[in-house]
Amino acid sequence: MDILQVFQSFQTQEQAVEYLENVRWHGKPVCPYCKAESVCRHASPDRAGQRWQCQSCTRAFSATVGTIFHGTHIGLRDWFLMLALMLNAKKSASACQIARDLGIRRPTVWSMMHRARMAMANDPAQADLLHGIVEADEVYIGGKPRKANRREDNRPHTRGRGTKKTPVIGFVERGGRVRAMVARPRQLSAKGISKFVNRFVDKAGTILITDEFGGYNHVSAEMLHARINHSKEYANGLIHTNTIEGFWSLVKRAWYGQHHYYSKKYMNLYIAEACYKYNQRRVADSFESTMGLMAAA
């Protein structure tokens, strides 16, 4: 569902609430507090059709309770438009841009987007281990050092390892899912990378393809492992890391073109958003599946 379809489908708050109820309960509402199924519509005339009453614990509730929409003063229609803009932006969208599009304050949109990113990061559907042909690589996110005032001080700067940029390690199935997360520099040792492999990859059913980085040395003793020497070639038949490099290009474009800066506190959420949208790329209606995730968050 694109932004125009969302705009046309949800003209009122009531339509948005009805859609959320169908996505969350599929016609069988359940009390979010006691999980009882004996519920009925709330009798309050000013909230008719939007709230429910549990006949077991006697508490009133709406479809937003327990979701990322709970406790917000922003209408569901604006939430849906924000999610559509996020999902349709392949290289991400900034809070400033969406705030201008929706006419909402930037801090409010920033908070809304982070709620959505937290739900994406905790998506249970992405928790399964990767298998098959899996590529692994690292990327370093951050800006270039500022040029010095004196010309003779502007020496060439190092790139990647050895810089002050933040490292991110990732694993991707050929034609499948990707998993990535922020890592501390000391976690990119042989022992640290082995822990990441154990966390994300099914070693028994996988052949891991990496570059010549020495941090992958221990992996060879634990599973099938192939390397590509980038100083000589970029691909040797099926042995290459082009898939993960393509994913990194999306992550870098989001940083350079949209966000420009990630705080260490929230950087993993931005990486989680990139992973989620990459894994949803072949879903026919990613908006509906994402709404199901947001309703369950």
N, C-alpha and C positions, 0 to 999 in steps of 0.2 A: 504494500500500500504506500503510494508516494504522498508527498505533501499535499497535492491538490485533492486526492481522494480523501485524505484525513480531514481536510478543511470542509469538503462537501458532505462527508458522512456524519460529522458531529457538529451540528449547528447549535445545539443546546447542551446544557449540563446534563439534562435527563438522558439524552441519547448516549452521552459518554458514560454515564453511570450504568446504563443498561448493558452497554458493550462490556464494561469491566466485569459486571456480574456474570455475564455469559462466559467470558474467558476464564474467570476464576472458579465458578461453581458449576458451569455447564447445566444450568437449570435446576440444580439441587443445592440451594444455599445451606451453609453449615455455620454454626456459631463459631467465630474465631477464638472465643474465650474458653468454652467448655467442650467444643467439638460436637455439640448436640445438633441433630437434624430437625428437631421440633421447633421451627421458627415460623414467624408470620410477619407481614408488613406492619411497620410501626403506625400507630393510630394518630400521631401528631399531624394535623392538617397542613402545617407550614413545611413539613418535610415528607409529605406523602410520596411514596414511590422511591425514596432514596435511602430510608433506614429500615432496619429489621428489628424485631423483638424476639429474643430467645425465651421460650416457654419453660426452659429448664433452669437456667441461672438468672433469668429475668433481666438480663442486661440488653441494652439497645446497641446496635452496631450498624455500620455501613460496609459497603464492599471495599472501602479503602483501608479498613482496620488491618494492621499487620503487613501492609504493603509499603512501597516507597512513597505512595501518595498520602499516607496517613499523617494527619496533623498539619497538612499544608493549607494555605489560604489561596493557593493558585488553582484555578478551575481545571478540571480534567482535560478539557479541550486544549488548553495551552500546554499541559503536560504531553498530550498525544502529539501535538505539533512539534514540540521540542524533541521528542523521541524520533519522530520521522526525519527531522533535520539531521540528527546525530547519525542515524542509520544510513541515510542516503549520501552522507559525506564520506567518500571512500578514504580520503586523506584527512579526515576529522574536521570538526568545525569548532571554532572558538566560542567561548561564552559571550564575548563582545558582539560577534556576528549574529548569533541567535537572539541576543537581547535586542539588537536593532530590528531584526526580522519580526519579533513578536511584540515589541513595545513594552518589554519588562526590564526591570533594573538588572544590571549585569551581575551584582552579587547574588541576586535571587536565582538567576539562570545558572550561575556557577554552582550553587548549592544543589539545584535540581539535577544538573549533569553529573555531579559527584554521587548523588544517590543512585542514579542509573548505572554509573560505572561500578559502584560497590556490588550491585546486583549482578552485573556481568562478570565481575571477578569471582563471585560465589556460585556461578552457574554449575549445578551438579551434572549437567549433561556433558561438560568438558573435563570431568574428573577422571575419565578412563585413560589408561596408559596408552601411549602411542605405540604403534607396531608397524611391521613391514619395512620399507625402505625409509629411514628417518635421517634427516640432515640436521646437524648441530653446528651452531656458530655463535659468536658474540658480536655485539655492536656497542659503540660508545656514543652516548648522547650528550650533546653540549655544544656551546658556541666556540668559535675560534678565539684565541687570545687577542686582546686588543693590541693594535700596533703601537710600538714605542714612538716617542716624540722624535728621537734622533734616528736618521736613516741608517746609520751603521749598526744600530741596535736591533734592527728588524731582520734577524736571522730566521731561516726556515724553522718552523715548529714541527715537533713530532706529531704523529697522528695515531689514534687508537691506543694501544697499550702504552703505558708510560705517561699519559696525559692526566689531567684532572677531570676529564669527562666521566660520566657515570656509566659503568658497564651493565649491559643487559645480555643475558644468555637465553637462547631459544632453541627449540626443537620443532621440526615440522615433518609430517608425513608427506610423501609424494602424493599429490592430489588429495590430501586430507587435511587434518587439523593441525593447529600450531599451538604450542605452549611456550610462554616466555615470562621472565620475571627479572627484576632488578637484582643485581648481585654486587657484593662488596668485592674490591680488588683481590683480597686474600682468599675469596671463595673460588677464584678461577685457578687455583692450584689443582694438581692431579687429584688429590683427595676431595677437594670441594666439588669439582666437576663430576666425580663419581657419584656424589650424593645427589646432584641434580639429575643425573641419568637414572638413578634408582627411583627418584620421585616422579619422573615424567615418562619413562620409557620401559616397555616390556622387553627385557633383555633377551628372553628366550625366543621371542618371535620377531626379532628385529636385526637388521644390518644397519649399523650406524656409519654415516659418511661425514667426515670432517675435513678441515684443512690440516696443515702440518703443525699446528700449535701443540707445544709439548704438554699442555694440560690434559690432553686426551690420551696420554701414554698408558695410564692404568686401565682405560676402557678396553684396550685390546686383549687383556688377560681375562676379561669377564664376558665378552660377547663378540659377535662378528663385527669387524671394524675395517673400514676402507678409508684411505686418505687421498686427497687431491693436492698436488703440489702447485700452488698458485704462482710460484716464481717461474714455472715452466709452462703451465697450461691451465685453462679454466674448466675444462671438462675432458674426461676420458671415458667415452661411452656413457654408462649409467652412473659413473662416479663423478659427481659434481655437487656443489652446494648452491646452485642457481636458485632453487626454490626458496631457501631461507634468505638468500640475498634479496630476492624480490619482496619478501615480507619486510625486511629491514628498510627497503626503499620507501615503503608506505609509512613506517614508523618515523623515518627521518623527515619525510615530506610534511608529516603532521607537526613535527617540532619546528622545522624551518619556516613553513608556510602559514601555520595557524597559531600555535601556542607560544613559541619562541623561548619558553622557559618552563621547566618542571621543578617544583620543590621536591626534595628527597622524601618528604612525608607523603606526597600524593603521586609520585611518579609511577608506582606500581599500578595505580588505577588507570592512568593513561595507557599503559602497556596492556592492561586487561581489556580496555575498550578496543584497542587495535586487534588483539587476539580474537575477541568475540566476533567482531565484524568480519574478520577473515574467515572464521569458521562458519559464519552464516552466509557466505557468498553464494552458495548453491541452493539455499532455501527459497522456495517459491514466494512465500509471503513472510519475510523476516519480521515485519511489523507485528503480525499476530503472534508469532512464536516469542518475540521479545516481550510483548504484553503479557503473555503467560508467565514469563520469568519475572517480570516486574510485579505481577499480582501475587506471586508466590514468595517474593523477597521479604 
